[in-house]
Amino acid sequence: MQATIKILISTGIIASTTLVAASNNWLLAWLSLELNTLTILPIISKTKHPRATEAATKYFLTQAIASCLLLFSSTTNAWQTGLWNITQMSNELQSTTMLIALTMKLGAAPIHFWLPEVMQGTSIKTALLISTWQKIAPITLMFSMSNHLPQKTTLIVALLSMFSGGWAGMNQTQLRKTMAYSSIANLGWTLLTMTSEPKTSLINIFTYMIITIPTFLLMALTSTKTLQAMTTTWTSSPTTSTSLAILLLSTAGLPPLTGFLPKLLILDQLVTQNLTPMAVMAMISSLLTLVFYLRIMYLTTLLNPPCSSTSTTKWRQNMNGTKMVSLVPPATTMLTALPALLL
């Protein structure tokens, strides 16, 4: 890909997301989301492989259907109220349709089946882009209309996302699919307090993004794509292997790591809102995600010599961006030390 095309695509992705975050009009938001979809399609299909073409097609069809629902909901709302303002979604039917459209763009359950397939069909860095940057625009729109979101429907979608991500992630051997189901489960945590305390939801989703970025970068630097390959990560860089384990435990929400704080805030908010049964179900679902996080951590850190391994060792092979290997682990350690500084 030429440098000019890279600059053009990067500018389109950044500008479209910025326009969505700054817009107060549904038409401008819809146009920006369409620009965002069109600019990321060449990145997904850049790899010369049928799986990449399939992933780009699935992504385009899903985003197109979600955009149609978004445009239908905003047009119907403007027909009734005479306003295109994002914060003026007073009708429950239009708010529910808009919620379905935004959750479809995010990849939340029950319309989440496209996300693991798309992330599996792309490169690790593209999967990182889909699971982090591409969620900013829909989350911003959901935050803007959080006062008008139907609470019961939002809670049902949140619970479905948490349990679907937990159950499906336990059966995966591909790391990109595992991280996709981890993203789905985390979206459930984000949606739990979107109607009652949206700022807590933003803290949760952005904390997850901060933890996910170095995780994907470490996987890309070590060329690790499967659980079997995780058993030999220590041969490339023991520091990287340790950092991956800490990041995965932080994503799981174990104290006193960074990922525990937003989940604690969400549980506290649910109890304050007299939604204690919902908080209990959220904690039960977190045990499901903890299973596959601990399995990855076990393969990363505990299967070291003299333990046997069926994988071929890498023995310090040359990795792309070797200089970054020494920079990313200290940064991740600083991230996981944040709770100690706050407490």
Rosetta blueprint (number, residue, H / E / L):
1 M L
2 Q L
3 A H
4 T H
5 I H
6 K H
7 I H
8 L H
9 I H
10 S H
11 T H
12 G H
13 I H
14 I H
15 A H
16 S H
17 T H
18 T H
19 L H
20 V H
21 A H
22 A H
23 S L
24 N L
25 N E
26 W H
27 L H
28 L H
29 A H
30 W H
31 L H
32 S H
33 L H
34 E H
35 L H
36 N H
37 T H
38 L H
39 T H
40 I H
41 L H
42 P H
43 I H
44 I H
45 S L
46 K L
47 T L
48 K L
49 H L
50 P H
51 R H
52 A H
53 T H
54 E H
55 A H
56 A H
57 T H
58 K H
59 Y H
60 F H
61 L H
62 T H
63 Q H
64 A H
65 I H
66 A H
67 S H
68 C H
69 L H
70 L H
71 L H
72 F H
73 S H
74 S H
75 T H
76 T H
77 N H
78 A H
79 W H
80 Q H
81 T H
82 G L
83 L L
84 W L
85 N E
86 I L
87 T L
88 Q L
89 M L
90 S L
91 N L
92 E H
93 L H
94 Q H
95 S H
96 T H
97 T H
98 M H
99 L H
100 I H
101 A H
102 L H
103 T H
104 M H
105 K H
106 L H
107 G L
108 A L
109 A L
110 P L
111 I L
112 H L
113 F L
114 W H
115 L H
116 P H
117 E H
118 V H
119 M H
120 Q H
121 G L
122 T L
123 S L
124 I H
125 K H
126 T H
127 A H
128 L H
129 L H
130 I H
131 S H
132 T L
133 W H
134 Q H
135 K H
136 I H
137 A H
138 P H
139 I H
140 T H
141 L H
142 M H
143 F H
144 S H
145 M L
146 S H
147 N H
148 H H
149 L L
150 P L
151 Q H
152 K H
153 T H
154 T H
155 L H
156 I H
157 V H
158 A H
159 L H
160 L H
161 S H
162 M H
163 F H
164 S H
165 G H
166 G H
167 W H
168 A H
169 G H
170 M L
171 N L
172 Q L
173 T L
174 Q E
175 L H
176 R H
177 K H
178 T H
179 M H
180 A H
181 Y H
182 S H
183 S H
184 I H
185 A H
186 N H
187 L H
188 G H
189 W H
190 T H
191 L H
192 L H
193 T L
194 M L
195 T L
196 S L
197 E L
198 P H
199 K H
200 T H
201 S H
202 L H
203 I H
204 N H
205 I H
206 F H
207 T H
208 Y H
209 M H
210 I H
211 I H
212 T H
213 I H
214 P H
215 T H
216 F H
217 L H
218 L H
219 M H
220 A H
221 L H
222 T L
223 S L
224 T L
225 K L
226 T E
227 L H
228 Q H
229 A H
230 M H
231 T L
232 T L
233 T H
234 W H
235 T H
236 S H
237 S L
238 P H
239 T H
240 T H
241 S H
242 T H
243 S H
244 L H
245 A H
246 I H
247 L H
248 L H
249 L H
250 S H
251 T H
252 A H
253 G L
254 L L
255 P L
256 P L
257 L L
258 T L
259 G L
260 F H
261 L H
262 P H
263 K H
264 L H
265 L H
266 I H
267 L H
268 D H
269 Q H
270 L H
271 V H
272 T H
273 Q L
274 N L
275 L L
276 T H
277 P H
278 M H
279 A H
280 V H
281 M H
282 A H
283 M H
284 I H
285 S H
286 S H
287 L H
288 L H
289 T H
290 L H
291 V H
292 F H
293 Y H
294 L H
295 R H
296 I H
297 M H
298 Y H
299 L H
300 T H
301 T H
302 L H
303 L L
304 N L
305 P L
306 P L
307 C L
308 S L
309 S L
310 T L
311 S L
312 T L
313 T L
314 K L
315 W L
316 R L
317 Q L
318 N L
319 M L
320 N L
321 G L
322 T H
323 K H
324 M H
325 V H
326 S L
327 L L
328 V H
329 P H
330 P H
331 A H
332 T H
333 T H
334 M H
335 L H
336 T H
337 A L
338 L H
339 P H
340 A H
341 L H
342 L H
343 L L
